[in-house]
């Protein structure tokens, strides 16, 4: 970051950061490694996808951490935020681009549905586990909304409770998804290699699970900061942006349940 000084006033000039590039490169390596692991093992050594996934995950998470630290934590106590529109707008643009990522998976699933249905024997998709997991994720949006509202009203206890419960519900959801995968793979023999529907199912739900994992990390960071007293009614930009992300993830899950779970069974 560079700044230009004029008569004692500091006007912000050009702003540069390496963290968006680190995040993008990490995400690219993660996707390439995962793709090679799924379709390219006959073409490349087995170790290469594993290395790409590991390095990509580290780069992606590290880039996001550095990006957040630079955007929200540097000089936090000496500067007013005053950049709500920039960061909120940036998150909105990110989510718009993320829609395209999920849309590609939904388009792939739509092509599958054009052919013979079902292409293979389907596992019991509409069990109690997916219902409970859906209720948990919807409830987490409500608790986060409550916590943010409490912050704006100056209710610190309500804010911490809402944020803490939301983080816990996110962790429980991930545990439920892991349990669902275990039941499908071990008891139903429904694996990633089980046909075109299996690739669509694990591709879309796995992508969503990755987003939930990132959301839990972001919620954990904001919770740690909240416990240090770094938020108030006029200092809530990162809470606002993380809330946008979390609500987006919740909406995508509801669409997944309707299209992928209910649609596969009743379609």
C-alpha positions in Angstrom: 0.0 0.0 0.0 1.3 3.5 -0.8 -0.1 6.8 0.3 0.5 10.4 -0.8 0.9 13.1 1.9 -0.5 16.6 1.3 0.1 19.2 4.0 -0.2 16.7 6.9 -3.3 15.0 5.5 -2.8 11.5 4.2 -4.7 10.8 1.0 -4.8 7.1 0.1 -3.2 6.5 -3.2 -2.4 3.3 -5.0 -3.3 0.2 -3.1 -1.5 -3.1 -3.9 -1.8 -6.4 -2.2 -0.3 -9.8 -3.0 -3.0 -11.8 -1.1 -5.7 -11.9 -3.8 -3.1 -13.4 -6.2 -2.0 -15.9 -3.6 -5.6 -16.9 -2.9 -6.4 -17.3 -6.6 -3.2 -19.4 -7.4 -4.0 -21.6 -4.4 -7.6 -22.1 -5.5 -6.4 -22.9 -9.0 -3.9 -25.5 -7.8 -6.6 -27.0 -5.5 -9.0 -27.4 -8.4 -6.4 -28.8 -10.8 -5.2 -31.3 -8.2 -8.7 -32.4 -7.5 -9.5 -32.7 -11.2 -6.4 -34.8 -11.8 -7.2 -37.0 -8.9 -10.7 -37.7 -10.4 -9.9 -38.1 -14.1 -6.2 -38.0 -14.7 -4.5 -40.7 -12.6 -3.7 -42.7 -15.7 -1.9 -39.8 -17.2 0.1 -38.4 -14.2 1.8 -39.9 -11.2 -0.5 -40.3 -8.2 1.6 -38.1 -6.0 1.2 -35.0 -8.2 -2.5 -34.5 -7.5 -1.9 -35.0 -3.8 0.8 -32.3 -3.8 -1.3 -29.9 -5.8 -4.3 -30.3 -3.5 -2.1 -29.9 -0.4 -0.2 -26.8 -1.7 -3.4 -25.4 -3.2 -5.3 -25.7 0.1 -2.5 -24.1 2.0 -2.2 -21.3 -0.5 -6.0 -20.7 -0.6 -6.4 -20.7 3.2 -3.2 -18.7 3.8 -4.2 -16.2 1.1 -7.6 -15.6 2.6 -6.1 -15.3 6.1 -3.5 -12.7 4.9 -6.2 -10.9 2.9 -8.5 -10.6 5.9 -5.6 -9.5 8.2 -4.6 -6.8 5.7 -8.1 -5.6 5.0 -9.6 -5.7 8.5 -6.9 -6.1 11.2 -4.0 -3.8 10.1 -4.2 -0.5 12.0 -7.6 -1.6 13.3 -7.5 0.4 16.5 -6.1 3.6 14.9 -8.4 3.9 11.9 -12.1 4.1 11.5 -13.5 1.5 9.1 -15.1 3.9 6.6 -14.8 1.2 3.8 -18.0 -0.6 4.3 -19.2 -0.1 0.7 -15.9 -1.3 -0.8 -15.7 -4.6 1.2 -19.4 -5.3 1.0 -19.4 -4.7 -2.7 -16.3 -6.9 -3.1 -18.1 -9.7 -1.3 -21.1 -9.3 -3.5 -18.9 -9.5 -6.6 -17.2 -12.6 -5.3 -20.6 -14.3 -4.7 -21.8 -13.4 -8.1 -18.7 -15.1 -9.6 -19.3 -18.0 -7.3 -22.8 -18.5 -8.7 -21.1 -19.5 -12.0 -19.1 -22.2 -10.2 -22.2 -23.8 -8.8 -24.1 -23.2 -12.0 -21.6 -25.4 -13.9 -22.4 -28.3 -11.6 -26.2 -27.7 -12.0 -25.9 -27.6 -15.8 -24.0 -30.9 -15.7 -26.7 -32.4 -13.6 -29.4 -31.1 -16.0 -27.6 -32.9 -18.9 -27.7 -36.1 -16.8 -31.5 -35.8 -16.3 -32.1 -35.5 -20.0 -31.1 -39.2 -20.4 -32.5 -42.3 -18.9 -33.5 -41.8 -15.3 -32.3 -43.0 -12.9 -29.0 -43.9 -14.6 -28.1 -46.3 -11.7 -29.7 -47.4 -8.4 -30.0 -44.4 -6.2 -29.2 -44.5 -2.4 -31.9 -43.4 0.1 -31.3 -39.7 -0.4 -34.2 -38.3 1.5 -33.3 -39.7 4.9 -33.7 -38.0 8.3 -30.0 -36.9 8.2 -30.5 -34.5 5.2 -33.6 -33.1 6.8 -31.8 -32.4 10.1 -28.8 -31.0 8.3 -31.0 -28.6 6.4 -32.8 -27.4 9.5 -29.4 -26.9 11.2 -28.1 -24.7 8.3 -31.3 -22.7 8.0 -31.2 -22.1 11.8 -27.6 -20.9 11.5 -28.7 -18.2 9.2 -31.3 -17.1 11.7 -28.8 -17.1 14.6 -26.3 -15.1 12.6 -29.0 -12.6 11.6 -30.0 -12.3 15.3 -26.3 -11.8 16.4 -25.7 -9.1 13.8 -28.9 -7.3 14.8 -27.9 -7.5 18.5 -24.5 -6.0 17.6 -26.2 -3.1 15.8 -28.4 -2.6 18.9 -25.3 -2.5 21.2 -26.2 -5.9 22.8 -22.8 -7.5 23.1 -24.0 -10.6 24.9 -26.6 -11.3 22.3 -24.1 -10.7 19.5 -21.6 -13.1 21.0 -24.3 -15.7 21.6 -25.6 -15.5 18.0 -22.1 -15.6 16.5 -21.0 -18.5 18.7 -24.1 -20.6 18.1 -23.8 -20.0 14.3 -20.2 -21.2 14.3 -21.2 -24.3 16.3 -24.1 -25.1 14.0 -21.7 -24.8 11.0 -19.4 -27.4 12.6 -22.3 -29.7 13.3 -23.5 -29.4 9.7 -20.1 -30.5 8.5 -20.1 -33.4 10.8 -23.6 -34.4 9.5 -22.3 -34.2 5.9 -19.3 -36.4 6.8 -21.7 -38.9 8.4 -23.9 -38.9 5.3 -20.9 -39.6 3.1 -19.8 -42.4 5.4 -23.3 -44.0 5.3 -23.5 -43.7 1.5 -20.0 -45.1 0.8 -19.8 -47.8 3.5 -23.3 -49.0 3.8 -24.8 -48.2 0.4 -21.7 -48.6 -1.8 -22.5 -45.3 -3.4 -19.1 -43.9 -4.3 -17.7 -41.3 -6.6 -17.1 -44.0 -9.2 -20.7 -45.1 -9.0 -21.8 -43.4 -12.3 -22.7 -40.0 -13.6 -25.2 -39.2 -10.9 -22.6 -40.0 -8.2 -20.1 -37.6 -9.8 -22.8 -34.9 -9.9 -23.9 -35.6 -6.3 -20.4 -35.6 -4.8 -19.2 -32.8 -7.0 -22.0 -30.4 -6.0 -22.3 -31.4 -2.3 -18.5 -31.6 -1.9 -18.2 -28.1 -3.5 -20.8 -26.8 -1.1 -19.1 -28.5 1.8 -15.9 -26.7 0.9 -17.8 -23.4 1.0 -19.3 -24.3 4.4 -15.8 -25.2 5.7 -14.5 -21.8 4.6 -17.5 -20.1 6.2 -16.8 -21.9 9.5 -13.2 -20.6 9.3 -14.4 -17.1 8.7 -17.0 -17.3 11.5 -14.3 -18.6 13.8 -12.1 -15.7 13.0 -14.8 -13.2 13.6 -15.8 -14.9 16.8 -12.2 -14.7 18.1 -12.1 -11.0 17.2 -15.5 -10.4 18.8 -14.3 -11.9 22.1 -11.5 -9.3 22.0 -14.1 -6.5 21.7 -13.2 -5.6 18.1 -16.8 -5.0 17.0 -19.5 -2.4 17.7 -22.6 -0.8 16.1 -20.3 1.3 13.9 -17.7 -1.3 13.4 -19.3 -4.3 11.7 -18.0 -4.5 8.2 -16.5 -8.0 8.5 -19.6 -9.2 10.2 -21.7 -7.9 7.4 -19.5 -9.4 4.7 -19.2 -12.8 6.4 -23.0 -12.8 6.9 -23.5 -12.2 3.2 -21.3 -15.2 2.4 -23.0 -17.5 5.0 -26.5 -16.6 3.8 -25.4 -17.4 0.3 -24.1 -20.8 1.3 -27.4 -21.5 3.0 -29.5 -20.6 0.0 -27.3 -22.8 -2.2 -27.8 -25.7 0.1 -31.6 -25.3 0.0 -31.4 -25.3 -3.8 -29.2 -28.4 -3.7 -31.7 -30.2 -1.5 -34.6 -29.3 -3.8 -32.9 -30.1 -7.0 -30.4 -32.9 -6.1 -32.2 -34.7 -3.3 -35.9 -34.2 -3.7 -35.7 -33.9 -7.5 -33.7 -37.1 -7.9 -36.3 -39.1 -6.0 -39.6 -37.6 -7.2 -38.4 -36.7 -10.7 
